[in-house]
Amino acid sequence: MRISYNPLWKMLIDKGMNKKDLRELSGISTASIAKLGKGENITTDVLLRICTALDCRISDILETIPDAEKTGNNE
């Protein structure tokens, strides 16, 4: 499984915000914004700061995506 931050980007669009607005409102670094944009791992502290700034839950800003199906039968 992997993490996708697509719900966060959709929320920003709905709120009329961009990444710079999010960074300024939440106080997170540009490096953290870059990691989010690349779908990389970030700390739970960063996630909580975003949730506090946007007044939402963690489940509102990320989702889990299953890995691609493996081919072949492993029975």
Backbone as CSV, one residue per row, in Angstrom:
resi,resn,N_x,N_y,N_z,CA_x,CA_y,CA_z,C_x,C_y,C_z
1,MET,0.840,-1.183,0.000,0.000,0.000,0.000,0.885,1.246,0.000
2,ARG,0.309,2.301,-0.515,0.999,3.572,-0.486,0.008,4.661,-0.112
3,ILE,0.543,5.821,0.215,-0.281,6.966,0.626,-0.437,7.926,-0.547
4,SER,-1.635,8.444,-0.712,-1.898,9.477,-1.708,-2.458,10.701,-0.981
5,TYR,-1.957,11.868,-1.353,-2.427,13.120,-0.763,-3.425,13.831,-1.678
6,ASN,-3.987,13.115,-2.638,-4.970,13.711,-3.550,-6.142,14.369,-2.822
7,PRO,-6.648,13.774,-1.731,-7.734,14.466,-1.022,-7.322,15.852,-0.495
8,LEU,-6.055,15.995,-0.106,-5.568,17.303,0.342,-5.619,18.312,-0.791
9,TRP,-5.145,17.917,-1.971,-5.122,18.849,-3.106,-6.546,19.226,-3.512
10,LYS,-7.464,18.269,-3.458,-8.863,18.563,-3.771,-9.452,19.536,-2.757
11,MET,-9.102,19.345,-1.480,-9.598,20.235,-0.435,-9.079,21.661,-0.649
12,LEU,-7.803,21.779,-1.008,-7.245,23.109,-1.256,-7.982,23.802,-2.404
13,ILE,-8.260,23.065,-3.462,-8.999,23.632,-4.599,-10.378,24.099,-4.144
14,ASP,-11.059,23.263,-3.370,-12.397,23.610,-2.879,-12.378,24.864,-2.010
15,LYS,-11.279,25.055,-1.272,-11.157,26.214,-0.390,-10.538,27.421,-1.099
16,GLY,-10.180,27.265,-2.379,-9.562,28.354,-3.129,-8.162,28.679,-2.657
17,MET,-7.458,27.663,-2.180,-6.100,27.848,-1.659,-5.086,27.199,-2.575
18,ASN,-3.831,27.621,-2.452,-2.735,26.955,-3.155,-1.720,26.453,-2.131
19,LYS,-0.651,25.844,-2.609,0.342,25.259,-1.710,1.013,26.319,-0.841
20,LYS,1.226,27.487,-1.398,1.848,28.568,-0.619,0.936,28.982,0.527
21,ASP,-0.357,29.088,0.250,-1.322,29.429,1.302,-1.285,28.380,2.415
22,LEU,-1.243,27.113,2.025,-1.198,26.025,2.996,0.058,26.120,3.844
23,ARG,1.181,26.368,3.208,2.453,26.478,3.925,2.400,27.607,4.945
24,GLU,1.910,28.751,4.538,1.846,29.900,5.440,0.854,29.688,6.580
25,LEU,-0.297,29.102,6.279,-1.329,28.888,7.288,-0.913,27.837,8.323
26,SER,-0.258,26.781,7.858,0.083,25.673,8.749,1.476,25.806,9.366
27,GLY,2.332,26.629,8.761,3.690,26.788,9.280,4.617,25.640,8.935
28,ILE,4.271,24.865,7.915,5.157,23.766,7.511,6.175,24.286,6.496
29,SER,7.248,23.552,6.316,8.344,23.989,5.452,8.045,23.744,3.974
30,THR,8.802,24.427,3.141,8.682,24.199,1.697,9.117,22.778,1.346
31,ALA,10.052,22.229,2.123,10.494,20.844,1.887,9.335,19.870,2.133
32,SER,8.545,20.136,3.163,7.390,19.270,3.441,6.351,19.385,2.336
33,ILE,6.139,20.594,1.838,5.203,20.785,0.722,5.695,20.006,-0.500
34,ALA,6.998,20.060,-0.753,7.576,19.334,-1.888,7.374,17.825,-1.720
35,LYS,7.590,17.316,-0.516,7.384,15.885,-0.263,5.929,15.494,-0.479
36,LEU,5.017,16.336,-0.010,3.596,16.065,-0.229,3.295,16.012,-1.723
37,GLY,3.854,16.951,-2.473,3.620,17.013,-3.912,4.131,15.786,-4.646
38,LYS,5.180,15.164,-4.101,5.761,13.973,-4.717,5.180,12.683,-4.146
39,GLY,4.275,12.825,-3.186,3.676,11.639,-2.570,4.633,10.890,-1.666
40,GLU,5.631,11.594,-1.131,6.618,10.955,-0.260,6.128,10.954,1.186
41,ASN,6.831,10.205,2.026,6.472,10.131,3.440,6.816,11.432,4.150
42,ILE,5.926,11.839,5.051,6.179,12.989,5.914,5.789,12.599,7.331
43,THR,6.186,13.406,8.294,5.923,13.065,9.685,4.458,13.313,10.046
44,THR,4.025,12.627,11.086,2.664,12.837,11.565,2.508,14.253,12.119
45,ASP,3.582,14.835,12.623,3.526,16.220,13.098,3.090,17.157,11.973
46,VAL,3.641,16.965,10.789,3.278,17.797,9.643,1.808,17.578,9.290
47,LEU,1.381,16.324,9.282,-0.021,16.025,8.979,-0.956,16.690,9.988
48,LEU,-0.595,16.647,11.261,-1.426,17.253,12.294,-1.456,18.774,12.174
49,ARG,-0.353,19.371,11.787,-0.325,20.825,11.591,-1.227,21.233,10.429
50,ILE,-1.225,20.423,9.374,-2.112,20.688,8.237,-3.567,20.553,8.678
51,CYS,-3.867,19.491,9.416,-5.244,19.266,9.879,-5.705,20.394,10.791
52,THR,-4.841,20.865,11.648,-5.191,21.975,12.531,-5.478,23.226,11.712
53,ALA,-4.625,23.505,10.737,-4.781,24.700,9.908,-6.061,24.645,9.077
54,LEU,-6.406,23.453,8.571,-7.572,23.311,7.706,-8.824,22.874,8.465
55,ASP,-8.676,22.658,9.772,-9.780,22.204,10.614,-10.432,20.953,10.033
56,CYS,-9.605,19.920,9.891,-10.081,18.658,9.320,-9.418,17.485,10.017
57,ARG,-9.750,16.284,9.599,-9.153,15.061,10.129,-8.099,14.544,9.155
58,ILE,-7.209,13.700,9.664,-6.167,13.128,8.801,-6.798,12.375,7.635
59,SER,-7.888,11.677,7.887,-8.536,10.906,6.822,-9.101,11.810,5.727
60,ASP,-9.222,13.118,5.999,-9.708,14.057,4.996,-8.615,14.503,4.026
61,ILE,-7.338,14.269,4.392,-6.257,14.786,3.550,-5.380,13.705,2.924
62,LEU,-5.629,12.460,3.260,-4.858,11.388,2.625,-5.708,10.154,2.469
63,GLU,-5.237,9.271,1.598,-5.907,7.988,1.391,-4.862,6.933,1.106
64,THR,-5.201,5.692,1.379,-4.286,4.600,1.053,-4.683,4.004,-0.282
65,ILE,-3.671,3.682,-1.061,-3.863,3.105,-2.390,-3.183,1.738,-2.402
66,PRO,-3.916,0.693,-2.785,-3.275,-0.629,-2.845,-2.195,-0.668,-3.932
67,ASP,-1.171,-1.471,-3.688,-0.137,-1.680,-4.703,-0.761,-2.360,-5.916
68,ALA,-0.098,-2.230,-7.044,-0.585,-2.864,-8.267,-0.722,-4.361,-8.035
69,GLU,-1.726,-4.930,-8.631,-1.957,-6.371,-8.501,-0.751,-7.152,-8.984
70,LYS,-0.373,-8.157,-8.233,0.731,-9.031,-8.652,0.197,-10.041,-9.644
71,THR,0.984,-10.333,-10.644,0.556,-11.297,-11.650,0.928,-12.700,-11.224
72,GLY,0.144,-13.653,-11.654,0.415,-15.044,-11.344,-0.326,-15.498,-10.109
73,ASN,-0.430,-16.796,-9.962,-1.093,-17.386,-8.809,-0.057,-17.845,-7.809
74,ASN,-0.199,-17.450,-6.575,0.712,-17.873,-5.516,-0.012,-18.742,-4.510
75,GLU,-0.801,-19.672,-4.982,-1.568,-20.544,-4.092,-0.746,-21.708,-3.638
